Each structure stands twice: as structure tokens, then as C-alpha cells.
Amino acid sequence: IASLPADQYETYSDATNFTPVGFLENAITYIGFKQGTWDEENGEVLPDPERVTSNKALRQAMAYAIDNNAIATQFYYGLRQNANSHITPNFTEYHNTEQEGYTFDPERSQQLLADAGFVDTDGDGFVEDPNGEPFTLGFASMSGGETAEPIAQYYIQSWQQVGINVELVDGQLMEFNSFYERLESDDPAIDVFQAAFGVGGDPNPSGLYGRSASFNYTRWATEEHDELLAAIESEESFDEEFRQQAFYDWQTYMIEEVPTIPTLFRYTLTAVNNRVSQWDTE
């Protein structure tokens, strides 16, 4: 019995001495937007409305510019799927299966940019911000595996094709420890980043997205978001119907505000030798 890398599926798909067994992992891959810093003294995030990534229209445009279904198919052989929510499907009572996430729509992306005042005024192929100032977003992503580099380049090219100038921070992928060290310290070179996290047995998002959560790497917070998280944690939430609706309301708000783009849900594969019997993924 051994774990199998999804991005190398074609190398073992024809194996005859074992059977690949898969299940939907309780994890999510996402793209985040740095929108502030961490206030160590007060133990909470400090949003910066002046950062270009604090513009919701820009974030939405970047979400519509990428085709996660294509990534799931071409890089992961269908073993990952476009994420429609910030809650993983494993939480069947709280994941809203009917919620419409972001799908590939470059025309809508460009229209969102234009409506928000992101216009190419100097003819270089990239839009300026609503104040007419040029900008380049630094994109941070981790090294590791055969697909890390091409996926990062795909995202950058997709954003550039709709007129958003994005470049890899330092011109290369980052080592795991360096990536998180710079992310946690709010390195000003990082505007956009790709990361992932596993979810425990409690889907409560406060520990990852709350105002006082150090893992809120985007450093994004709003009063309305505070209220939605408070509803999830309230005494009323002991009522299952109220709790489900609270999670649905939170998911809707997160897709609208998109401080992070949920990109992929993923399957974990395990090779089980044909000599093994009674194996169960649970």
C-alpha cells in the first residue's frame, strides 16, 4: 500500500499488479490576494484599502480569467475538480453544491476591469489602475512536483491575456519554508499567491479567515464578514437549519468578495497491491 501522486497518473494508469483507490481529500487549493498586514500588537489583520489587490473587481476579474477545469484535466487527469466554494464537499451538510463558483470567462473578466476603471492608457497591453498608474502584481507559488512550474506559468499567462501584468516573485518558484515565511511576514513583494490547506473535522472558517486569525494570510477583513462568522459561532447555530444557512450565507459572501479564489478540490490516490484484501479508504 502506497500513496500515488495525481500529477503522474499516466505513469501508473496501466499498472496490473495494483489497483488505484481514490477518495476526495478534505483539502482545498486556492489563490489568495494580499490586502494588508498583520497587527502584532492587537492580534488582528490590518487591511490596507490602498493596495490594488484590495479592489474587488480586480480580484473577480482574475478569478474569471483562469480555467481550473482545464488544469484539472490537463495536469491532473481529472483527479482534481474546479472548486465552487470555500467549504470542501466532504462537509455534505454545509457545502452548497448549487453555488456557482468562478468559471473561465475572459470576456467577463475584461468587462469587469473596464467597468472598474482598469484601462490600458499607454498601449503596452496591460491595464493601469483606476488612478491611471501602471502596476505589476508579484505572484508567489511553491516549487515541488512536475506540474508546479507549468501551472504557475499558466496562471500568469491567463492574467496577462486579459491585461493584468503579473510576474513571479524573484522570477522563480519558492521553496516551501521560504514561501510561508515570506507569506507570514507579509513580504511586500507578494501581491498574489497560490497555496493549499487541509481541513480538520470542524468546517468553521474563523481560524483561517477571521479577523484575529494569524492564518488569514490575505489580511482581509470586513464588518459584514465578521457578522457572518459570528452567526456560524452563535448559540443560534446549535439549530441545524440555522447553522446550514449561516454556512451558505458565508459561502455566498466569500465568492462575491473573493479574498481568495477557491481553485481545486482534489482526490487522494492510494496504490493497493492485488494481494491485499478488505482495504477501505475510510
C-alpha atoms as one frame of an Amber mdcrd trajectory, in Angstrom:
protein
   0.000   0.000   0.000   1.454   3.342  -1.021   0.292   6.866  -1.854   0.279
   7.925  -5.513   0.981  11.392  -6.984  -2.016  12.584  -9.007   0.141  14.601
 -11.420   1.924  11.413 -12.527  -1.194   9.333 -13.070  -0.309   8.409 -16.651
   2.870   6.654 -15.467   0.917   4.063 -13.491  -2.586   4.095 -15.010  -1.895
   0.823 -16.861  -0.383  -0.998 -13.870  -1.641  -4.554 -13.442  -0.191  -5.530
 -10.045  -2.135  -2.937  -8.002  -5.397  -1.005  -8.013  -5.524   2.780  -7.520
  -8.091   3.621  -4.827  -9.212   7.226  -4.519 -11.266   9.470  -2.262 -11.999
  13.177  -2.133  -9.444  14.776   0.149 -10.595  17.217   2.811  -8.409  19.956
   1.383  -8.547  22.876  -0.999  -6.113  24.696  -3.273  -6.607  28.430  -3.568
  -5.202  31.701  -4.872  -5.008  34.480  -2.288  -4.687  38.252  -2.565  -2.555
  40.150  -0.080  -4.659  43.091   1.118  -2.946  44.228   4.283  -0.602  43.237
   7.093  -0.712  41.550  10.483  -1.059  43.842  13.508   1.010  42.003  16.095
   0.149  44.375  18.912  -3.607  43.978  18.563  -3.512  40.409  17.261  -5.574
  41.035  14.163  -5.282  41.778  10.476  -4.824  45.356   9.315  -6.395  45.776
   5.859  -4.886  48.328   3.501  -7.527  49.751   1.117  -4.815  51.443  -0.940
  -3.388  48.161  -2.232  -4.526  47.456  -5.780  -5.466  43.914  -4.733  -7.988
  45.433  -2.308 -10.111  46.241  -5.362 -12.845  43.598  -5.519 -13.363  44.000
  -9.264  -9.709  43.159  -9.908  -9.971  40.019  -7.788 -13.151  38.933  -9.544
 -11.581  39.596 -12.937  -8.589  37.444 -12.052 -10.925  34.649 -10.954 -12.788
  34.672 -14.260  -9.518  34.763 -16.237  -8.386  31.256 -15.220  -9.697  27.868
 -16.352  -9.413  25.496 -13.419 -11.346  22.788 -15.242  -8.575  22.749 -17.853
  -5.926  22.481 -15.138  -7.799  19.599 -13.501  -7.974  17.765 -16.816  -4.620
  18.536 -18.401  -2.360  18.483 -15.351  -4.212  16.122 -13.015  -6.033  13.780
 -15.427  -9.411  14.657 -13.926  -8.278  13.790 -10.401  -8.985  17.348  -9.298
 -12.051  19.471  -9.917 -12.935  23.139 -10.101 -13.845  24.369  -6.623 -17.167
  26.187  -6.393 -16.865  27.092  -2.705 -14.531  27.745   0.208 -16.126  24.784
   2.040 -14.964  21.353   0.875 -17.593  18.851  -0.377 -16.687  16.490   2.476
 -18.957  18.577   4.700 -22.117  17.496   2.913 -24.448  19.382   5.279 -22.679
  22.716   4.822 -21.116  22.658   1.344 -23.507  24.368  -1.049 -23.399  22.154
  -4.138 -25.662  24.550  -6.051 -23.472  27.581  -5.531 -21.991  28.930  -8.739
 -18.264  29.425  -8.380 -15.921  31.081 -10.848 -15.645  29.577 -14.311 -13.477
  30.566 -17.251 -14.909  33.713 -18.802 -12.180  36.058 -20.121 -14.692  38.417
 -21.732 -16.431  38.954 -18.405 -13.034  39.411 -16.809 -12.116  42.194 -19.212
 -15.519  43.844 -18.796 -15.163  43.862 -15.007 -11.782  45.545 -15.360 -13.083
  48.175 -17.747 -16.136  48.957 -15.606 -13.903  49.417 -12.553 -11.554  51.815
 -14.348  -8.724  49.409 -15.138  -7.849  50.625 -18.637  -4.734  50.326 -20.789
  -3.941  54.012 -21.247  -0.373  53.717 -22.538  -0.895  50.951 -25.101   1.515
  48.431 -23.582  -1.117  45.703 -23.422  -1.601  45.933 -19.648  -4.205  47.914
 -17.766  -3.399  50.744 -15.399  -5.171  51.053 -12.047  -8.231  53.352 -11.662
  -5.861  56.232 -10.838  -4.070  55.741 -14.143  -0.958  54.260 -12.539   0.755
  51.172 -14.013   1.141  48.179 -11.710   2.685  44.726 -11.725   1.490  42.041
  -9.332   4.048  39.762  -7.722   2.845  36.141  -7.772   4.248  33.646  -5.262
   3.913  29.893  -5.684   5.765  26.914  -4.240   8.129  24.587  -6.042   7.644
  20.829  -5.915   6.376  18.207  -8.335   6.386  18.215 -12.101   3.358  20.470
 -12.515   4.186  23.347 -10.151   6.079  25.425 -12.728   3.709  24.967 -15.705
   0.626  25.655 -13.571   2.159  28.847 -12.167   3.068  29.958 -15.677  -0.426
  29.118 -16.893  -2.000  31.383 -14.282   0.384  34.220 -15.095  -0.261  33.917
 -18.823  -4.030  33.785 -18.281  -3.959  37.014 -16.291  -1.688  38.693 -18.791
  -4.053  37.745 -21.612  -6.839  39.821 -20.049  -4.431  42.718 -19.499  -3.220
  42.213 -15.922   0.552  42.320 -15.593   1.685  39.537 -13.250   5.192  38.199
 -12.680   6.706  35.520 -10.459   8.255  36.967  -7.316  12.050  36.793  -7.785
  11.395  35.201 -11.181  11.087  31.693  -9.758   9.053  29.368  -7.571   9.743
  29.378  -3.839  10.888  26.609  -1.549   8.131  25.550   0.889   9.602  27.040
   4.085  10.680  30.252   2.395   7.235  30.636   0.841   5.399  30.501   4.155
   7.988  32.582   5.960   7.547  35.388   3.454   3.787  34.968   3.408   3.510
  35.152   7.204   5.802  38.181   7.392   3.715  39.993   4.741   6.584  40.408
   2.319   5.592  43.479   0.246   6.848  41.742  -2.909   3.920  39.301  -2.715
   0.578  40.528  -4.061  -0.937  37.219  -5.135  -0.096  33.701  -4.013  -1.118
  30.111  -4.588  -1.371  27.810  -1.584  -3.438  24.982  -0.109  -4.630  23.780
   3.251  -6.153  20.684   4.758  -9.346  20.984   6.774  -9.946  19.211  10.070
 -13.204  17.847  11.377 -14.732  21.278  12.002 -15.643  23.352   8.922 -15.788
  26.601  10.939 -13.759  29.034   8.765 -12.887  31.515  11.531  -9.433  30.031
  12.118  -8.449  30.626   8.503 -10.392  33.736   7.520 -11.253  35.522  10.770
 -10.043  38.998  11.646  -7.933  37.683  14.540  -6.656  34.581  12.720  -2.916
  34.667  12.025  -3.546  32.122   9.239  -5.605  34.755   7.453  -2.709  35.352
   5.095  -4.679  37.697   2.844  -5.041  40.105   5.812  -8.572  40.832   4.601
 -11.482  41.672   6.891 -14.831  43.477   6.743 -17.509  44.138   9.338 -20.043
  42.171   7.309 -17.677  39.214   7.218 -17.236  39.447  10.984 -21.013  39.196
  11.377 -21.259  36.164   9.102 -18.571  34.331  11.061 -20.259  35.315  14.328
 -23.500  33.755  13.101 -21.712  30.452  12.456 -20.348  30.502  16.006 -23.511
  31.790  17.695 -25.819  29.939  20.083 -28.471  30.008  17.359 -26.131  27.847
  15.310 -26.952  24.894  17.546 -30.091  24.744  15.427 -29.042  22.705  12.410
 -31.196  24.605   9.918 -29.822  27.953  11.119 -26.271  26.630  11.025 -26.582
  25.362   7.470 -27.986  28.699   6.314 -25.179  30.529   8.121 -22.624  28.472
   6.196 -24.490  29.062   2.930 -24.564  32.823   3.562 -20.837  32.815   4.314
 -20.006  30.901   1.132 -22.068  33.317  -0.975 -20.298  36.326   0.528 -16.849
  34.801   0.042 -17.488  34.104  -3.632 -18.720  37.672  -4.103 -15.839  39.316
  -2.245 -13.284  36.682  -3.331 -10.403  37.450  -0.925  -9.213  34.056  -2.106
 -10.160  32.133  -5.241 -11.007  28.516  -4.405  -9.399  26.731  -7.322  -9.350
  22.945  -6.921 -10.778  20.167  -4.814  -8.587  17.093  -5.088  -8.603  13.335
  -4.865  -6.037  11.331  -2.946  -4.912   8.104  -4.622  -3.539   5.032  -2.903
  -1.984   2.027  -4.635  -3.330  -1.200  -3.155  -1.487  -4.340  -4.222  -3.689
  -7.047  -5.669  -2.597  -9.384  -2.868  -4.256  -7.084  -0.308  -7.910  -7.673
   0.540 -10.516  -5.890   2.683  -8.950  -2.474   2.089 -11.198   0.524   2.717
 -10.318   4.179   2.195 -12.092   5.089   5.425
